[in-house]
Amino acid sequence: MTFRFIHTSDWQIGKPFRNFEERVAGRLEGARLAVIDRIAGQAREHGARHVMVAGDIYDAQSVPLKTLMQPMHRMEQARDLTWWLIPGNHDPARAKGVWERLRAEGVPANIRILDTPDMVEMEPGVFLLPAPLTARSLSGDPTAWMDAAATPAGTLRIGLAHGSIKGFGSAQESAVSIDPDRAAKARLDYLALGDWHGFAKINARTWYSGTPEPDRFPDNVPGSVLAVALEGGGAAPVVQAIASSALVWAKREFEISGAGELAGIGRELAALSVDSGNLVLRLRFVGRVRLDEIADVERWCADFEARVQYLEADTTGLLPRADDDDLYLFSVSEELGDAARFLGNLAAEKSDERQPAAAAALVRLAILTRRETAGGA
């Protein structure tokens, strides 16, 4: 018999997104709830009756009651599924924390909170070994107890934990270390991990699912859940990453030499999502561009911002390349022309530490001169 389940983690419900305007922050917060419904649908599509959430269901302990109950109501609606939850480093099991509050409010029958390291038989012949966190950081490995946990011969053993694998990049996410060989030492058929926000395979039986809905500009691979199939008999798990996110977060840097390249950049960015309104972008432009085209780049950014969910554009890396036509703008006075030439020469000197300031000053001078000339006309 094949045992199928969905592995997910790091929902971080209640994350405030303080660096975004209120409209965008609300959309980002809503997306983290809506993904629960998509996960339920993906579980059904892959024949899974169980969803394992490897910690950090909530972003913090102090979430308001509405935020506390919203994911519970979403999971309750998927009554054909059983949801297995463990506390992570953002929402550890402690007195008066989110898990104690949830029990006081009442937990739906299809949701299992695993806030103690006690083995559970999920289905006949399938045992779940949870490693819930009781603090944001721990001195020991919370999965160590799994080595000595006994289960009947021929049964499946699944570990569920939250922490950083030694020697792997997830160490930046929490101060909880997990032995990379835990699956082998504890004879686990699969070890489902949370903490690293991107999908990652540690070894054949140890996986990070990553967050199902990105919450930052990524250096990893977020936005998926894992569909896992276990055959038993020592066979390696079959793991499939399934895209789950509604919003696409991306950061890109483009080196350009003129505004004529912007149309191609726009097409490249639009290809990131079927709906450009789902794009959350951080862009940086670098290179040497004609002085009069820097304003074109800034206008393009303003127009593109209206097409996407969010755009953070940095054009400070663009250095002005002033030719005679550009400098003619400053011919209204000899002093202005001299200042523009001085700044233009300085902006061309890569070895001069004043180059960025000179470039910015030249662009600003051009903007003010255009305004003054237009006003005088």
N, C-alpha and C positions, 0 to 999 in steps of 0.2 A: 504494500500500500504506500502511495506517495503522500507525504504530508506537505501541504503548501501553506505559506503565510507571507504577509507583507512585513518588511522591516523598514521602520522609519525612525526619525529622532529629531530633536532640536527644533520643535515647533515654536518655542519661546513666545507663547501667547501673552499679549500685554506689552510687548516691546514698544517703546514710545516714539521712536523715530524723531527725536527732538531737532535734528538738523534739517528737517524738511518743513515746508510751509504746511499749514493745517490741512488744506485740501489733499495734498499728496500723502501726508502722514496718515490720514484717515483711510485712504485707499490701500496703503501698504499694510496697515493693521488689519483691515478687512480681508485682504488676500490671505493672511496667515490663518484666518478662521475658515475661509472658503475651501482651502486645500484639503481640509478634513473630509469634506464631501467627495472630492475627487479621489482621495485615497480609498474611501469606501467603494466607489465605483470600480477602481482598479483592482481591488481585492476580489470583487465578484467576477470581473473579466478574466482573472487568472485562477479562478477556482479555489480561492483562499477563504477560510472561515475565521482566520485569526489575524490580528494586526498587532505587532509588537513595537512599542514606542520606547526607544532606548534613552530616556531621560530628557530633561529640559523641556517638558511640556509647557511650563510657564517660564516667563522671563525673570520673575522675581517672586519673593514671598508675599509682598505687600500689595498684590493686585486687588482691585475692588471686587465686590461680590459679583457684579455683572460679568466682569472679565473672567472670574473664577469659574462661573457656571456655563459660559458660552460654549467652550469645547465639549463639556459634558452633554449638553443638549444635542450638539451635532453628532456625537458618537452614539447617543441613545437612539437617534433616528435610524441608525444602521443596526437594527436589532438582530439581524441575521449574522452579525459579526461579533466576535469577542475581542475587546481591546485590552491589551496587557501593558500597563504603565509602570515605569520605575522613576523615582526621583533622580535628578541629575545635579550638577554643581550650581545651576541657577535656582533650582527649586528643591533643595535637599530635604529629607525627612527630619523635621525637628519640631519641637513643641510650638504650638500655635501657628505652624506654617500652613502652606496651601493644602497639604494632604490631610492634616487634622481638621482644617476648616471644611474640606470637602466631605469628610465622613460625617461631620455635624450637620451638613446640609442634606446629605443623602446621596449615595452614589448609584446610578442606574445599574440594573442587574447584569448588563452585558459589558460592564467595565470592571476590570480587576486592577486594583491598586496593590502593587508589590513593594511595600516600604520596609520589609524585613527580608534578610537573606534566607528565605525558606523555600525549599524545592516544592514545585507544584506540578501535578499531573494534569496537563492541558486536555489531553484525550487519552484513551487507553493506549499505552505504549509510547507516549510522548511526554517527556519531563522537561520543565522549564526551570532553569537555575538563575534566579535574579540576583544582581549585585547593586542594590539601591545605595545611593549616597546619603550620608547623614550630616555632611558638612561640605562647604565649598571646596575645601582641600583636606586631604587625608595623607597620613604618613605611610600607610600600608596599601597593598593592592587589594581592592574590594572583591576581586574575583578569586583570591587565593583559596577560599573555602571550597570552591568547586572541585578541587583535586580529590578531596576525600569523600565527596558526596556519592553515596552508593545508589545505583539504580539497577533494576533487574536486567539480566543479560538480554541482548537483542532489542532493547528499547532505544528510542532516540533521546539524545541529550542536547539541549539548546541553552546556551548562555545568553544573558541579556545584561549589558553593563554600559557604563558611561565613564569615560576617562581617556587619557592619552596613552597611546602605545609608545613605549620607550624607543627612542631613535626615529620616531615618525613626527611629521610636522604638527600633529594635533597637540603637541605639548604647549602651544601658545593658548589653547582654549581653556585648559583647567589645570589645577595642581593635583591631579589624581593620576597615578601611573598604573598601567596595566601591562603585565608580562606579555610580550608578543607571542610567546609559545603556550599561552594559557589553553588554547583549544586542544593542543596535543597533550599537555600535562593532565588536563581534566577530562580527556576522552570525549570532547564535545564534537557533535556532528556539525554544529554551527555556533559561532559567537557573534551576536548582533551588538554592534557598538554605536554609541552616540558620543558627541563632543566635537569632532571634526565636522565642519559645516559643508564639506564637499564629499561626494561619493568617492570611496577608495577601497581597494582590495589590499589587505595586509598579507594574507596567504589564502590558500584554498578554502579554509574554514573560518576566516576572520575578516569581517567587512564593516566598514562605515557606510551608512546610508546617506549621510549628509542631510541638511535641512531640505524639506520638500518645497519650501518657498523662500527664495533668497532674501537676505536682510541686510546685505552690504555689497559693495563692489568687490567681486570675488577675485581671489588668487587661486581658488580651487575649482571644483566642479559641483556647484549646488543645484538644487531644483529637481531632485529625483527621489523616488523610493525604490526599494529592492523587492522584487518578487522572488521568493526562495522556494525551491522544491527539494525535499529530502527523501531519498529512497530507502535509507537504512542499509544495513549490511556492510557498513564501512565505505559506501560510495560517497564521492565528493558531492557537495551540494551543487545544484544548478541555480545560478544567480543571474537575474536579469534586471538591469537598471531601467526604470520607466520614468520618462519625463512627467513631472507633476506640477510644475509652477505655472502660474498665470502671467506673472511679470518677469521680464527678462532684464536682468542687471548686467551691464557691460561697461568696461572702461577701455578706451582706445587712445593711442597717441598717433597723430598723423604729421609727417614732415611734408610740407608743401612749399611750392615756389611761386604759386599764383592762385588767384581766386577761381581760375578755370578748372581746378581740380576738385572743387567742392561738389559738383553734381555727381561725380563718381563716388565720392565719400558718402553722400546722402543715400545713394543706391545701396552701397555696402552696408550701411547701418540699418536701412529699412529691411534688408534681407534677414536681419536677426530675429524678426517676429512677423507672423502673418498680419498682426494688427500693430501698427507703429505706436498706437496709443498705450501699448503695454510695455514700452521701452523705458527703462530707467538708466540714463547714460551719464558717464563722466568722460569728457573729451578734453584732450590737450593738443594744441597745434603748435608746431615748432617749424623753424625754417626762416629763410630770407624772402620777403615779399615786397613788391613795390609799395611805396608809402600810400598811394591812393587806393590800393587793394586791401589794406588792412581793415579799412572801414567796410569793404565788401564782405570780408570774412565775418566781422561782427554782426552785420545785417543778416547774413546767412544763418548764423547761430540763433539770432532772435526769431527768424522765421521757422527754423527747424524745431525750436523749443515748443512752438505752438502745435507741432505734429505729434509729439511724444508725451509720455506721462511726466517725465522729469528730465531736464538737461542741465548739467553743470559743465560749463565750457570755460576753458582757460586758454586765452590767447596771448598771455604774457611771454610765451616762448617764441613769438613771431618778431623778428627783427626787421625794421624797415630798410628797404633798398631804394634809396632816393636817387633818381636820375634827373637830367636837366628839366624834363617836363614837370616832375614833381616839385623841383626847387623853384620853378617859375611861379608857383603859388605864393611864394614869399617875396616876390619882387615888388610888392607894394611899398616896401621901404628897404633901404640899404642895411639898416641895423637888423631887421628881421631876416633878411637874406643871409647876413653874416652868421647870425645865431643858428639858422637852419643848417648851413654848411658845416659849422663847427659840430653840431650835434650829429649830423649825418656821418661825418668822418669818424667821430668817436664811436658811434653805433656800429661801425664796420670793423673796429679793432677788437678782435676776439680775445686778445691777451690783456686788454684793459679792464680792470674790475669795475670801471664806470660804465661799461657798455650797456648793461640792462637799463640803468637809469637814463642814459642818453637816448636809447631807443624809445623808452616810454615817453620821455620829454618831447622828442621829435614828433611822435604820433599825436600827443596832446596839443602841441603847437600847431600842427596841421589842422586839427579839429577846430581849435579856436579861431584860426585864420580864416577857415572856410565860413564859419558862422559870421565873423565880422564882415567878410567880403559880401556874403549873401545879404546881410542886414543893410549894408551900405548901398547895395544895388536896389 
